[in-house]
Amino acid sequence: MGLVQSLTYRAAKRWIAGKDMDAALERAKEANEKGLGTILNYLGEDVSDPAVAESQFEEYVRLQRALIGKGVDGCVSVKLTQFGLGVVEDAHVVDKVALLAEEAGRAGRMVWIDMEGSAVTTRTLAVYGRVFESRKNVGVALQAYLRRSEDDLRALLAMGAKVRLVKGAYREPPDLVFRSRDEVTKNYLKLMRMLFEAGSGFAVATHDSRPIREAVSLSRSIPGARFEFEMLRGIRDDLKLKLAEEGHRVVDYMPYGEEWYPYSVRRIKEHPSNILLLLRSL
Ligand SMILES: Cc1cc2nc3c(=O)[nH]c(=O)nc-3n(C[C@H](O)[C@H](O)[C@H](O)COP(=O)(O)OP(=O)(O)OC[C@H]3O[C@@H](n4cnc5c(N)ncnc54)[C@H](O)[C@@H]3O)c2cc1C
């Protein structure tokens, strides 16, 4: 590891759970001790070599078994391009997720599918739909910045799907997305209300105080709504604990693995104050 990367790692440790599975499991246990659930993600995406896709799948099998075996309150979240989406047959990807979901289901756990760039949205939802036909413990992320997401959410709700609502993290063609922060937040609030009215077992995945406040208030007016807050490791940690103390289920999403550098750069760019954090550790 070069000097810049090794110095960046000192700051990045707050966002990632470590470079390997053992470290990630330790961080997950620590989060559990604070009253938080966990979602673990093995960093990687856009895998073009089927052999690498297979090894990423095997990592998830081992990870999920370790989570269950060690009694960690946690589950896995995968990116379908890690399993070769777009390179191997879609049916192969369906099989991989279904295998993970089958084992997870026996232990009463979920498997989440992250949503990637808009080039693979339709394909990701199609794979999700096929897995969900036989495995109900699978959920998928949906991005409020995409104009299409309202229609996608209607279709997902009609099939009883489990949805994790996020704002969206990719650079997208301008005509596909709401451009301003305000419009994205407005759409987030709209889709979140749809989830409260018709969803079950969904996730409000944001660090934004406005939708979080609104979710707390909706949870009071719709007491039967089954949902959890999900936030990324190292972001708004105080708020996580406060929500958990108020009795909400809060889940810390923690990525790990050797691919920590691009993930950390994304988090730094997202929020200017993180540059200060980085400089301090340099
Ligand atoms: C559990 C989880 C899973 C996710 N899965 C996906 C996925 O599958 N696909 C996808 O495209 N995106 C995913 N994301 C990322 C998401 O799309 C956003 O990029 C990210 O959550 C930032 O948006 P926000 O909703 O927090 O709102 P923002 O408007 O970006 O932020 C609101 C407030 O949160 C705080 N905040 C946000 N980001 C940071 C940061 N990096 N550092 C410090 N403070 C910060 C600040 O106080 C900020 O004002 C996921 C996010 C979470 C929490």
The ligand as a MOL file (V3000), in Angstrom:
LIG
                    3D

  0  0  0     0  0            999 V3000
M  V30 BEGIN CTAB
M  V30 COUNTS 53 58 0 0 0
M  V30 BEGIN ATOM
M  V30 1 C -27.8450 1.5150 4.5160 0
M  V30 2 C -27.5820 2.2060 3.2260 0
M  V30 3 C -27.5140 1.4700 2.0570 0
M  V30 4 C -27.2950 2.1080 0.8400 0
M  V30 5 N -27.3540 1.3930 -0.3180 0
M  V30 6 C -27.2820 2.0440 -1.5040 0
M  V30 7 C -27.5120 1.3560 -2.7250 0
M  V30 8 O -27.7750 0.1620 -2.7590 0
M  V30 9 N -27.4210 2.0720 -3.8800 0
M  V30 10 C -27.1430 3.4200 -3.8960 0
M  V30 11 O -27.1040 4.0260 -4.9800 0
M  V30 12 N -26.8990 4.0930 -2.7600 0
M  V30 13 C -26.9840 3.4410 -1.5590 0
M  V30 14 N -26.7820 4.1410 -0.4050 0
M  V30 15 C -26.2160 5.5220 -0.4410 0
M  V30 16 C -27.2700 6.5820 -0.6510 0
M  V30 17 O -27.7980 6.4830 -1.9440 0
M  V30 18 C -26.6670 7.9860 -0.4390 0
M  V30 19 O -25.6380 8.2130 -1.3420 0
M  V30 20 C -26.1470 8.2470 0.9520 0
M  V30 21 O -26.9300 7.6070 1.9140 0
M  V30 22 C -26.1820 9.7580 1.2660 0
M  V30 23 O -27.4970 10.2330 1.1600 0
M  V30 24 P -28.4220 10.5970 2.4280 0
M  V30 25 O -29.7280 9.9350 2.2120 0
M  V30 26 O -27.7510 10.2840 3.6770 0
M  V30 27 O -28.7360 12.1430 2.2640 0
M  V30 28 P -27.8050 13.3980 2.0460 0
M  V30 29 O -28.7290 14.4960 1.6550 0
M  V30 30 O -26.6390 13.0860 1.1610 0
M  V30 31 O -27.2290 13.6690 3.4870 0
M  V30 32 C -28.0550 14.0980 4.5500 0
M  V30 33 C -27.2000 14.3890 5.7600 0
M  V30 34 O -26.5680 13.1970 6.2070 0
M  V30 35 C -25.2440 13.4300 6.6090 0
M  V30 36 N -24.3170 12.7540 5.6700 0
M  V30 37 C -24.6310 12.1650 4.4990 0
M  V30 38 N -23.5370 11.5990 3.9270 0
M  V30 39 C -22.5110 11.8500 4.7640 0
M  V30 40 C -21.1240 11.5290 4.7420 0
M  V30 41 N -20.5650 10.8230 3.7360 0
M  V30 42 N -20.3700 11.9280 5.7810 0
M  V30 43 C -20.9050 12.6430 6.8090 0
M  V30 44 N -22.2030 12.9750 6.8790 0
M  V30 45 C -22.9970 12.5890 5.8790 0
M  V30 46 C -25.0850 14.9240 6.5830 0
M  V30 47 O -25.4770 15.4510 7.8100 0
M  V30 48 C -26.0500 15.3360 5.4920 0
M  V30 49 O -26.4410 16.6820 5.5770 0
M  V30 50 C -27.0630 3.5240 0.8160 0
M  V30 51 C -27.1370 4.2670 1.9890 0
M  V30 52 C -27.4130 3.6380 3.1790 0
M  V30 53 C -27.5360 4.4770 4.4070 0
M  V30 END ATOM
M  V30 BEGIN BOND
M  V30 1 1 1 2
M  V30 2 1 2 3
M  V30 3 2 2 52
M  V30 4 2 3 4
M  V30 5 1 4 5
M  V30 6 1 4 50
M  V30 7 2 5 6
M  V30 8 1 6 7
M  V30 9 1 6 13
M  V30 10 2 7 8
M  V30 11 1 7 9
M  V30 12 1 9 10
M  V30 13 2 10 11
M  V30 14 1 10 12
M  V30 15 2 12 13
M  V30 16 1 13 14
M  V30 17 1 14 15
M  V30 18 1 14 50
M  V30 19 1 15 16
M  V30 20 1 16 17
M  V30 21 1 16 18
M  V30 22 1 18 19
M  V30 23 1 18 20
M  V30 24 1 20 21
M  V30 25 1 20 22
M  V30 26 1 22 23
M  V30 27 1 23 24
M  V30 28 2 24 25
M  V30 29 1 24 26
M  V30 30 1 24 27
M  V30 31 1 27 28
M  V30 32 2 28 29
M  V30 33 1 28 30
M  V30 34 1 28 31
M  V30 35 1 31 32
M  V30 36 1 32 33
M  V30 37 1 33 34
M  V30 38 1 33 48
M  V30 39 1 34 35
M  V30 40 1 35 36
M  V30 41 1 35 46
M  V30 42 1 36 37
M  V30 43 1 36 45
M  V30 44 2 37 38
M  V30 45 1 38 39
M  V30 46 1 39 40
M  V30 47 2 39 45
M  V30 48 1 40 41
M  V30 49 2 40 42
M  V30 50 1 42 43
M  V30 51 2 43 44
M  V30 52 1 44 45
M  V30 53 1 46 47
M  V30 54 1 46 48
M  V30 55 1 48 49
M  V30 56 2 50 51
M  V30 57 1 51 52
M  V30 58 1 52 53
M  V30 END BOND
M  V30 END CTAB
M  END
